[in-house]
Amino acid sequence: MKKALIIGGTGGVSGTIVRLLQAENVQVWTLTRGNRPLPIGVHGLVADRNDEVQFERVISSVNVRFDAVFDCICMNETHAKQDMRILPKVTSRLLVISTDSVYDGRFKQTPQAENVVFIERVGDYAGDKRAMEKVFLRSFTENKGKNLRITIFRPGHIYGPGFLLGCYPEHSRQRDLAEYICSGGELRLVAAGIYLIQPIFVDDLAVTMIDAVENSATENEIFCIGVPEVVENRRYYEILAELLDVKPKITEIRLTGYLDEHPEFSGHLCHRIYTLTKLRQTGVKMPSTLLKDGLKRQLQSLGL
């Protein structure tokens, strides 16, 4: 791979992809709204992807044929249709980040394979991501790679430098979580954090996505992705406290009635572990960073 475009480019995943590609001497273009600085050597394109006319004009103006495009901010059906219409003009290879939130938590298996029961609603993160997936899935059968060869990844909890700490209600993506734990703050976890999770360190996700570019077995497929290590959500907080050299104070929020009051957490209040068999069989580089090692690197990135 010599030339790549990252739609996004300054976020947790997209910024990591940029860094790793530059380390491999790949020429990198990013498309962002221009609100954050870019690493030296990156070709910055500025556009709001929600402005389709601007999005197309800026990408087309570069006059570059990319070996791959990584869409890290494809959030809904409109974005997916935008990709399908515009990107074949500049590439034949697209890699997209979805989410494990597309599964309906009421019917998930343990562990979960790729095809079971999905969220069927609109107007929220999970529903919009599933609508996005459907656009690409139709292209798998209708176009069969004629316009774009697409790979979609469904990570669960992504963590590492560039992300906020916390993986579970009531302490998910909490900006001051490390300081809160160090000060003796009470960690209120639904059902005491008993649900299983399979977190993925951001570098692992980026490495797998990059390795998939030239792996034909990953084309026109959707994959669950995570590290083989499985832990209870509460263990995430216990490890975090150990690394901060404090004793965590964990108390239970009763599960009964909680989901009725907080339907936005339906994707968290279930087991989030996956077989990974389909991805492993492609021969692509698999995630391997253990949770304690990844959290240590995340804390180091925060100066802790």
Helices and strands as residue ranges (DSSP letters): E 3-7, H 12-23, E 27-32, E 43-46, H 52-61, E 68-71, H 77-86, G 87-89, E 93-97, G 100-102, G 105-107, H 125-142, E 149-155, E 158-159, E 165-168, E 171-174, H 177-182, E 186-190, G 191-193, E 196-197, E 200-201, H 202-212, G 216-218, E 221-225, E 231-232, H 233-243, E 249-253, H 258-261, G 263-265, H 277-280, H 291-301
